[in-house]
Amino acid sequence: MTKRRHSLPAHASALFELKPGLSADMKEAGVEKLFNEIEMPLTYVLADIEGLGMLVDKDVLSHLSVEITEQIALTENDIYGLAGKTFNINSPMQLSKILFEELGLPVVKKTKTGASTDSAVLETLASKHDLPAKILEYRGLFKLKNTYVDTLPNMIDKKTGRVHTRLNQAVAATGRISSSDPNLQNIPIRSAIGRRIREAFIPAEGFTLLSADYSQIELRILAHITKDPALVESFMADIDIHTRTASEVFGVALNEVTPDMRRYAKTINFGIIYGMGPHKLSIELGIKQSVAKQYIENYLAKYPGVREYMEKMSEAASSSGYVTTLLGRRRSLPEINSRNFSEREGARRMAINTPIQGTAADIIKIAMINIKKRIGHMKSRMILQVHDELLFEAAFDELDGLKAIVKHEMENAFPLDVPVTVELGTGKNWAEAH
């Protein structure tokens, strides 16, 4: 043991001395089981995923690059038309002059160098003029082209012919796994181009892609934690939760809920989980802040268990300085008692969200470990995790068996008071499978 310590770099050899104290600290914090039974076994699963990588069709990306370049040029022309002149779209100073001096739009936020033109500001201004929305569209196209379309082909490993992302286990404070170099969890699937990028991810010969996605797992965890009767009843009776919320918030029968009402309710449902206030909700829905405030009040009146949970978590965090997931993962929130309102409110939102998002992260980690144990003898393999989704390269002759294993292990990873459901999809590329 002595020789081994001396052969290690100083920072690595120090781990031997640190282990007893850290183990005692983990035991005292109640996270020893989480560490030994989830985080440590998961390292092997993540290592395998990183080593396997994903096949990328360079031709799909090449054609898409040409399309995006043309679309960027068209968007530039639209921007110049709305601004009434040409300017450097990538210059915050020039954009600021156009927006606030020439078009007379209100200044939302100031920085040390002047009026801010960040994404949040442009989203706020989008309801007042078409130019901010076009700027956001332009930035989105530019980012997709530079981050994925033109970059992914250069990241293909010459030995494996695949792209190997890095899955970070100890970065996100909620316990979520993050992805980097490249970040494959951040491809915007709501946009048509984002979905097109996913078309470039393909299976090997003799395989298909299988996507397994938790259905509304965070809302189900919210129902489990809060025990709110209306939430629990919705999931037990398999009533669409967004339709149910729309019915409650807007005071109409289930069969009278319109698509727009459901869309609003969906935003409210997920917004509540993230501690969203009236200001943010008004921006998301493009409505007045007073109306957004009324929607939130209507929601909390219909789901009193959720209101009680939000208050309880805020108080618990304020008292102890931390919150925990259902499996004991702890997140410290020192800003919860800050004198600064923004810091205090940010910590309050984290106190509400972390037990839900963190529990969802813990559950899928358990599922990943259990699935890995059961498919170790198979040709099929797990190749990516994107928050609530697992992606597999499935051998054609193993597909039915793999589906059964994945669905069972994901739905039974951790017992909740409401049913947990997983949606499966297959396809010749990632977009088609999801």
C-alpha positions, -999 to +999 in steps of 0.1 A: +000+000+000+029+024+008+045+019-025+012+025-043+007+058-024+041+070-033+035+062-070+004+084-072+003+121-077+001+141-045-036+151-050-046+114-056-026+100-027-043+124-004-076+105-010-064+077+012-062+101+042-095+118+033-116+087+030-123+080+068-134+116+075-155+118+043-171+085+050-180+097+085-194+129+071-215+110+046-229+088+073-238+118+094-255+135+064-275+103+056-261+099+021-239+068+027-264+045+011-270+068-018-232+069-025-226+032-021-257+018-038-263+044-065-235+067-073-206+042-072-223+015-092-234+041-117-198+051-125-194+017-144-227+023-163-216+058-174-181+046-183-197+020-206-220+046-222-191+070-228-169+042-243-197+030-266-205+064-281-230+071-308-229+068-346-234+100-365-244+103-401-221+131-415-242+135-447-273+145-427-253+172-409-237+184-441-270+189-459-284+205-427-255+229-426-263+242-460-300+246-451-292+265-419-268+288-436-296+298-461-321+302-432-296+324-413-293+346-444-331+349-448-334+357-411-308+384-413-327+401-441-359+399-420-340+415-391-327+444-413-362+450-427-377+452-392-348+474-380-350+496-411-313+494-416-283+470-417-262+466-386-240+440-368-265+417-353-239+401-331-229+435-315-248+441-283-240+478-285-254+482-320-285+460-312-291+480-280-291+512-300-316+498-325-340+484-299-340+511-273-330+543-291-344+539-326-374+517-319-380+531-285-386+498-267-384+498-229-352+490-212-358+458-192-324+453-175-292+473-173-256+460-172-223+479-165-220+487-202-256+497-208-290+482-216-290+444-217-300+425-248-297+390-234-323+363-242-345+369-212-348+406-222-356+397-258-382+373-247-398+400-226-397+425-256-410+399-281-446+408-273-440+445-281-422+442-314-413+415-340-376+423-341-366+408-307-382+375-317-363+375-349-331+381-331-338+351-308-345+330-339-312+342-355-292+334-323-308+299-321-299+290-356-264+304-352-259+283-320-272+251-335-249+255-365-218+262-345-225+239-315-237+208-333-241+208-371-206+220-380-189+207-349-201+171-345-184+157-376-151+169-362-157+152-329-161+117-344-134+094-330-112+080-358-108+046-340-145+040-332-162+061-359-185+074-331-191+106-310-183+100-273-199+125-250-188+130-214-215+122-188-208+143-157-220+126-125-212+153-099-218+186-116-255+194-113-266+203-078-299+184-081-281+151-089-289+152-126-264+138-150-251+164-174-234+160-208-204+178-223-179+176-252-204+175-269-235+183-249-261+158-263-287+167-237-292+202-249-303+197-285-336+217-286-362+191-297-391+216-298-376+232-329-378+215-363-340+219-368-333+205-334-352+174-344-334+173-377-300+172-358-313+141-339-319+125-373-281+123-377-277+099-347-281+064-361-277+028-350-251+003-362-258-023-388-282-049-375-295-026-347-323-001-342-326+028-317-349+023-288-359+054-267-375+049-233-390+081-218-406+086-184-440+101-188-444+132-166-422+117-139-417+150-120-454+156-118-459+121-105-432+127-079-450+159-070-482+140-065-464+114-044-447+140-021-477+163-017-504+136-015-526+162-031-560+144-037-567+160-071-532+152-084-532+117-071-567+110-084-556+123-119-527+098-122-546+069-106-575+074-130-551+080-159-566+115-166-544+138-186-529+160-159-526+191-182-563+188-192-573+183-156-553+214-146-568+235-174-602+224-163-595+235-127-577+267-135-601+280-161-632+266-145-645+245-174-655+209-178-628+184-190-645+181-224-645+218-228-607+223-225-593+238-257-557+231-270-547+266-259-560+260-224-541+227-222-509+244-234-513+271-208-519+245-181-489+225-191-467+256-187-483+262-153-478+226-142-441+225-150-437+261-139-450+254-104-424+226-101-396+251-109-410+277-085-421+300-113-436+333-103-461+355-121-434+375-139-418+345-155-451+328-163-464+360-179-433+360-202-437+322-210-474+326-219-472+361-234-499+374-210-502+402-184-485+396-151-518+402-132-534+374-153-505+351-147-507+358-110-544+349-110-537+316-129-512+306-102-536+315-074-563+294-092-539+265-095-529+266-058-565+269-047-574+237-066-542+219-055-539+229-018-514+200-012-490+217-036-493+250-018-486+233+015-456+216+000-442+248-014-445+265+020-432+235+039-400+233+017-393+270+020-396+268+058-375+236+060-348+251+039-348+283+059-345+264+091-319+238+082-301+254+052-307+224+029-334+202+013-333+165+004-347+141-022-368+111-013-336+090-014-317+114+009-296+134-016-289+167+001-286+202-015-273+230+006-291+264+001-271+290+021-288+318+002-322+309+016-318+335+044-299+361+024-308+397+028-308+400-010-343+394-023-331+379-056-308+355-039-334+345-014-361+339-040-337+319-061-330+297-032-367+293-025-373+281-060-345+256-056-360+244-023-392+236-041-377+221-072-347+201-059-367+174-040-387+167-072-360+170-099-334+154-077-357+124-069-364+120-106-326+119-112-321+093-085-349+071-099-335+070-134-300+063-120-314+032-102-331+021-134-298+025-153-280+003-128-306-024-128-310-024-166-272-027-170-272-058-148-300-074-168-287-068-203-250-075-197-252-107-217-270-091-246-257-075-278-280-045-272-265-016-252-274+016-234-258+045-253-272+077-238-292+093-209-310+126-214-326+134-181-359+114-182-349+094-214-327+064-219-315+056-254-304+021-265-289+005-296-311-025-298-302-056-318-331-066-340-334-101-326-334-088-290-358-059-294-389-074-277-369-087-248-351-054-243-383-035-244-398-056-216-366-053-194-363-015-199-400-008-193-401-030-161-369-017-146-378+020-152-413+017-140-403-002-109-370+015-099-386+033-069-422+029-055-445+059-058-481+063-046-491+069-083-484+047-113-451+054-131-453+049-169-426+047-196-432+054-233-411+034-258-403+043-293-380+028-320-366+041-352-337+042-377-325+075-360-329+093-327-356+117-339-377+088-352-373+068-320-382+096-296 
